Every structure is written in C-alpha cells, then in structure tokens.
Amino acid sequence: MKQLENYGVQALNTEELKSTEGGFWQYVVAGALYVMSEWDDISAGFNDGINGNDYDYNPCP
C-alpha cells in the first residue's frame, strides 16, 4: 500500500472493483446491434452519396 501512496493513488475497494470489471464491451455490442438493424439505410445512404444521388431520409410518404 505504501508504494501506491508514493504515486498519489489508492487501492480500489470491493464495490469499485465490481463496477470497473465490466469494461465497455456492452457499448460495443449495443453499437454493433444498432448498425446491424440500420444496415439497409446505412448502405443505401452510402451508395447514394458515392453515386451523387439524393437519398430520401424521410421514410413516411
């Protein structure tokens, strides 16, 4: 513990350890699922942008 104090930090307690063990993988999975669910619009918009076409972003007629 003395070595940590030399660097100006302290050890984590058990609650802090539990909350930091998860990392950010949940956000990566959520982002991947969102991209998968919107892939048709993403690819259509990308292709229209590359080809110089206008893309109708309003799905309602």
ABEGO torsion letter per residue (X at the ends): XAAAAAAGBBBBBAAAAAAAAAEAAAAAAAAAAAAAAAAAAAAAAAAAAAAGBBBBABABX
